[in-house]
């Protein structure tokens, strides 16, 4: 099995070393602070006398409006795991194509795990049962023929107590954006968000659709403990902490809903493709 260097989730990012891949040895840097909304800049080759892995880039099968924007690249992250990665901003249309591709690969014999992410898809295969040499080629071909997966969106309404003891950073978001507290609440609760994928913590939903006027940088010093149910803004994203954890997002409110419950099937309240509405339940004074 390939050896991986220990990941350091500090400010300097994580250094990942991958060995004994099907074609070479590579060293990659991932600038990953371990917080939701941080997109790893991965892979970037480090200076090395050893050969660098091939990154395959697709450039066909798109209409004129898609040219360049939806081109994908594929690369290995271990002997049995391949990644399809899209440059640029995540969009709902892209995510729906990723969901479609995930479903297609999930049906294949020899596939152990399929992990859809934001603008990327990871496929893990059993090397004894699958043709690993062709995995990247098949992922690229699958993306080129993919279609936006369509399913009826389930709307989930999340009641939020904004401000006060529930929203420590509402004032900071208002100050940074130049909006009043009431305007922050109004804009945040007016949008319909889409769950792009789950990550960071069990049940944490990465949401698309936040009004760009609400974008606020993360805190310079993350808190050691953010309560479960905290509704927050980090950069140009918003989300709900499903469990108590460290976190650096700006907390603007709280919900009493359980986002993750092992006694529920499925445990996560929110699933990819769900439509989410935040409903102001009071606060803001």
Backbone torsions as a table, in degrees:
resi	resn	phi	psi	omega
1	UNK	NA	147.1	179.8
2	UNK	-68.0	146.5	177.4
3	UNK	-93.0	138.3	178.1
4	UNK	-119.6	138.1	177.3
5	UNK	-67.9	156.9	179.6
6	UNK	-65.2	135.0	-179.5
7	UNK	-82.4	134.0	176.4
8	UNK	-113.4	113.4	-176.1
9	UNK	-88.7	26.1	179.2
10	UNK	-82.9	-170.7	-175.1
11	UNK	-62.9	-27.7	-176.4
12	UNK	-76.8	-6.7	-179.6
13	UNK	86.2	-179.2	-175.9
14	UNK	-107.0	140.6	175.0
15	UNK	-106.4	124.8	-176.4
16	UNK	-118.6	125.6	177.6
17	UNK	-112.7	126.7	-178.7
18	UNK	-115.5	133.3	-177.2
19	UNK	-126.2	158.9	175.8
20	UNK	54.0	45.6	173.1
21	UNK	-75.3	170.4	-176.3
22	UNK	-60.8	-20.1	-173.5
23	UNK	-132.0	-13.3	-175.0
24	UNK	-173.3	-176.9	171.7
25	UNK	-117.1	133.1	-177.1
26	UNK	-133.7	158.8	170.3
27	UNK	-124.0	134.0	-175.9
28	UNK	-129.1	150.9	173.5
29	UNK	-110.0	137.3	173.8
30	UNK	-125.0	113.1	177.8
31	UNK	-82.4	89.4	-169.0
32	UNK	-134.8	109.2	-176.4
33	UNK	-88.7	1.8	176.9
34	UNK	78.3	13.2	-179.1
35	UNK	-110.7	147.2	179.5
36	UNK	-61.2	140.3	178.3
37	UNK	94.9	-14.3	177.2
38	UNK	-84.2	118.8	-179.5
39	UNK	-92.0	121.9	-179.9
40	UNK	-61.6	132.1	171.1
41	UNK	-87.5	94.7	-164.3
42	UNK	-155.0	122.7	11.3
43	UNK	-102.2	148.3	170.2
44	UNK	-126.8	123.2	-175.5
45	UNK	-71.5	135.7	172.5
46	UNK	-86.7	161.5	176.0
47	UNK	-61.6	128.0	-177.4
48	UNK	-162.1	148.4	177.0
49	UNK	-83.0	-7.3	-179.0
50	UNK	-87.1	156.6	179.3
51	UNK	-63.8	149.2	-178.8
52	UNK	-97.6	145.2	-178.2
53	UNK	-62.5	148.0	173.9
54	UNK	-75.8	135.9	173.1
55	UNK	-114.5	115.6	-176.1
56	UNK	-87.6	132.0	-179.5
57	UNK	-118.5	131.3	179.2
58	UNK	-89.9	152.7	179.3
59	UNK	-154.1	35.3	179.4
60	UNK	-147.6	167.8	176.0
61	UNK	86.8	12.9	-179.1
62	UNK	-117.3	155.6	171.1
63	UNK	-75.5	171.9	-176.3
64	UNK	-59.3	-36.9	-177.1
65	UNK	-71.4	-19.2	-178.5
66	UNK	-96.0	-13.0	-173.1
67	UNK	-56.0	130.8	177.8
68	UNK	84.2	-51.3	-174.6
69	UNK	-66.0	-42.3	-174.5
70	UNK	-101.0	12.8	176.4
71	UNK	-67.8	139.2	-176.9
72	UNK	-112.9	154.2	171.3
73	UNK	-122.0	152.0	-179.4
74	UNK	-128.6	146.8	179.0
75	UNK	-159.6	162.9	178.9
76	UNK	-90.2	143.0	170.1
77	UNK	-115.7	-6.9	171.9
78	UNK	-162.9	-177.5	179.5
79	UNK	-64.6	-24.4	-173.7
80	UNK	-124.6	7.0	-177.6
81	UNK	-126.0	122.6	177.1
82	UNK	-112.7	149.9	-179.0
83	UNK	-122.2	135.8	167.8
84	UNK	-107.5	124.3	-171.7
85	UNK	-128.1	137.3	-179.9
86	UNK	-111.1	131.5	176.6
87	UNK	-77.2	163.2	173.9
88	UNK	87.3	-170.1	-175.7
89	UNK	-75.3	146.0	174.7
90	UNK	-76.4	139.5	176.3
91	UNK	-131.4	161.5	179.7
92	UNK	-63.6	-38.9	179.9
93	UNK	-61.7	-41.9	177.8
94	UNK	-63.7	-46.1	-179.0
95	UNK	-61.7	-38.2	178.5
96	UNK	-64.8	-35.3	176.2
97	UNK	-68.4	-37.8	177.2
98	UNK	-64.7	-41.8	178.0
99	UNK	-60.9	-41.8	178.6
100	UNK	-60.9	-45.8	-178.5
101	UNK	-66.5	-37.9	177.4
102	UNK	-61.2	-42.8	179.7
103	UNK	-63.8	-40.7	-179.4
104	UNK	-64.5	-46.0	-179.7
105	UNK	-70.6	-29.0	178.4
106	UNK	-64.2	-21.8	179.7
107	UNK	-82.7	-14.6	-170.8
108	UNK	-78.7	139.0	174.4
109	UNK	-65.7	143.1	178.5
110	UNK	89.5	-6.1	177.8
111	UNK	-90.2	119.6	-178.3
112	UNK	-83.9	-38.9	-174.9
113	UNK	-155.6	143.5	175.4
114	UNK	-126.7	124.5	-174.8
115	UNK	-124.4	98.7	175.4
116	UNK	-75.6	136.8	176.1
117	UNK	-125.0	-169.8	177.6
118	UNK	-83.4	110.7	-177.8
119	UNK	70.1	19.2	178.4
120	UNK	-156.4	163.5	177.7
121	UNK	-142.6	131.2	176.1
122	UNK	-111.8	131.6	178.7
123	UNK	-121.0	124.6	178.5
124	UNK	-109.5	127.5	-175.6
125	UNK	-119.5	158.4	171.6
126	UNK	-83.5	114.9	-175.5
127	UNK	-63.5	-21.8	179.3
128	UNK	-80.8	-19.8	-174.0
129	UNK	-114.2	-10.8	-175.3
130	UNK	-126.8	155.6	177.0
131	UNK	-83.7	88.0	-175.1
132	UNK	-65.2	-28.7	-178.8
133	UNK	-63.3	-26.7	-176.7
134	UNK	-100.0	0.5	-173.7
135	UNK	-59.0	-49.2	-178.2
136	UNK	-62.1	-41.3	178.7
137	UNK	-62.4	-41.1	179.8
138	UNK	-69.5	-35.3	177.5
139	UNK	-66.1	-42.0	178.6
140	UNK	-64.4	-44.8	179.2
141	UNK	-63.7	-39.1	178.6
142	UNK	-63.7	-40.6	178.1
143	UNK	-63.6	-41.2	-177.4
144	UNK	-62.3	-29.2	-179.4
145	UNK	-104.1	4.6	-175.2
146	UNK	-68.7	154.7	175.6
147	UNK	-127.1	159.2	-179.7
148	UNK	-68.8	116.8	179.9
149	UNK	-64.2	126.7	-179.7
150	UNK	-109.6	126.0	171.7
151	UNK	-146.0	153.2	-178.5
152	UNK	-64.6	120.2	-177.7
153	UNK	-68.4	132.0	174.8
154	UNK	-90.2	124.9	-179.8
155	UNK	-90.4	127.6	177.5
156	UNK	-116.7	122.7	180.0
157	UNK	-100.7	126.0	-176.0
158	UNK	-113.8	111.3	177.6
159	UNK	-70.7	135.8	-176.6
160	UNK	-128.8	130.1	169.5
161	UNK	-91.2	106.6	-176.1
162	UNK	-88.6	144.9	172.3
163	UNK	72.0	-171.3	179.1
164	UNK	61.5	-145.2	179.6
165	UNK	-68.2	-16.6	-179.3
166	UNK	-88.8	-20.1	-175.4
167	UNK	-133.8	76.5	-173.1
168	UNK	-56.5	-32.5	-170.3
169	UNK	-107.9	14.5	-179.9
170	UNK	-58.9	-40.6	179.1
171	UNK	-63.5	-39.1	-179.5
172	UNK	-66.9	-40.4	177.2
173	UNK	-63.6	-42.7	178.1
174	UNK	-62.4	-43.0	179.7
175	UNK	-63.2	-46.5	-176.9
176	UNK	-65.6	-40.0	-175.1
177	UNK	-85.6	-15.0	-176.2
178	UNK	77.5	14.9	179.3
179	UNK	-100.9	162.4	171.8
180	UNK	-80.3	164.3	176.1
181	UNK	-56.5	-43.1	-179.1
182	UNK	-63.2	-38.0	179.9
183	UNK	-68.9	-38.4	176.9
184	UNK	-59.7	-47.0	180.0
185	UNK	-63.2	-42.7	-178.5
186	UNK	-62.9	-46.3	-178.9
187	UNK	-68.2	-39.7	-177.2
188	UNK	-66.6	-36.6	-177.3
189	UNK	-90.5	-4.7	-178.4
190	UNK	-86.6	-23.9	-173.4
191	UNK	-82.4	155.7	167.9
192	UNK	-106.3	119.5	-175.9
193	UNK	-99.5	156.2	176.5
194	UNK	-119.6	133.4	176.3
195	UNK	-75.6	114.3	178.9
196	UNK	-81.4	-46.3	176.7
197	UNK	-168.1	171.8	179.2
198	UNK	-108.6	142.3	179.4
199	UNK	-176.3	-173.0	179.8
200	UNK	69.0	-62.5	174.8
201	UNK	-130.0	155.2	174.9
202	UNK	-55.8	122.3	178.2
203	UNK	87.0	0.4	178.4
204	UNK	-78.8	121.2	-176.8
205	UNK	-98.7	126.0	172.0
206	UNK	-83.1	117.6	-173.4
207	UNK	-105.6	138.7	171.4
208	UNK	-107.9	146.6	174.6
209	UNK	118.7	7.4	-179.8
210	UNK	-72.7	141.0	176.7
211	UNK	-60.2	125.1	-177.4
212	UNK	-61.2	-19.1	178.0
213	UNK	-66.4	-17.6	-178.6
214	UNK	-91.4	-5.6	-175.9
215	UNK	-57.4	127.3	-177.9
216	UNK	-142.1	131.7	-179.7
217	UNK	-59.6	155.1	174.2
218	UNK	-64.8	162.4	177.7
219	UNK	-63.8	144.1	178.6
220	UNK	-67.2	-29.1	176.6
221	UNK	-124.1	106.4	179.1
222	UNK	-60.4	149.3	175.7
223	UNK	-79.1	147.2	178.1
224	UNK	-73.4	-24.6	-178.5
225	UNK	-144.9	119.7	172.9
226	UNK	-113.5	127.5	-176.5
227	UNK	-64.9	149.0	172.6
228	UNK	-59.3	140.6	-179.7
229	UNK	90.8	-2.4	179.8
230	UNK	-68.3	129.8	177.4
231	UNK	-97.1	128.5	-168.5
232	UNK	-142.3	163.1	174.7
233	UNK	-122.7	132.4	176.3
234	UNK	-137.9	107.7	-175.3
235	UNK	66.8	-126.7	-179.8
236	UNK	-101.9	23.6	179.4
237	UNK	-127.1	159.5	173.0
238	UNK	-131.9	158.1	-179.6
239	UNK	-172.0	-179.6	-178.7
240	UNK	-126.3	127.6	176.2
241	UNK	-71.8	117.3	-177.8
242	UNK	-78.3	-22.7	-178.8
243	UNK	-136.0	157.6	173.7
244	UNK	-65.9	132.5	-176.6
245	UNK	-164.8	165.6	168.5
246	UNK	-63.2	154.8	179.7
247	UNK	-173.7	151.4	-177.6
248	UNK	-117.6	9.6	179.4
249	UNK	-78.9	160.9	179.6
250	UNK	-82.7	117.1	-175.5
251	UNK	-84.3	118.5	-178.7
252	UNK	-111.2	-9.1	-179.2
253	UNK	-176.4	-171.3	-178.8
254	UNK	-150.4	150.0	175.5
255	UNK	-123.2	149.4	178.2
256	UNK	-87.4	-8.9	179.6
257	UNK	-67.4	143.8	174.7
258	UNK	-87.3	116.4	178.8
259	UNK	-79.6	-22.2	179.7
260	UNK	-143.0	126.4	-176.2
261	UNK	-146.2	114.4	-177.6
262	UNK	-65.3	-18.1	179.0
263	UNK	-85.8	-0.3	-179.2
264	UNK	-106.5	151.7	178.0
265	UNK	-125.4	110.1	-1.5
266	UNK	-76.7	160.7	-177.4
267	UNK	-63.3	-33.1	-178.4
268	UNK	-80.7	130.9	177.7
269	UNK	-67.7	-40.9	-176.6
270	UNK	-102.9	139.8	-179.6
271	UNK	-128.7	154.9	179.5
272	UNK	-52.9	132.8	-179.1
273	UNK	96.3	-15.5	178.9
274	UNK	-64.7	146.7	171.7
275	UNK	-96.3	133.7	-175.2
276	UNK	-121.5	132.7	173.1
277	UNK	-123.0	132.5	173.1
278	UNK	-94.0	128.9	-176.8
279	UNK	-113.9	119.4	-179.5
280	UNK	-65.1	120.4	-178.7
281	UNK	-105.9	8.9	-179.5
282	UNK	131.7	-176.5	180.0
283	UNK	87.0	-168.1	179.6
284	UNK	89.9	-5.5	179.7
285	UNK	-85.7	NA	NA
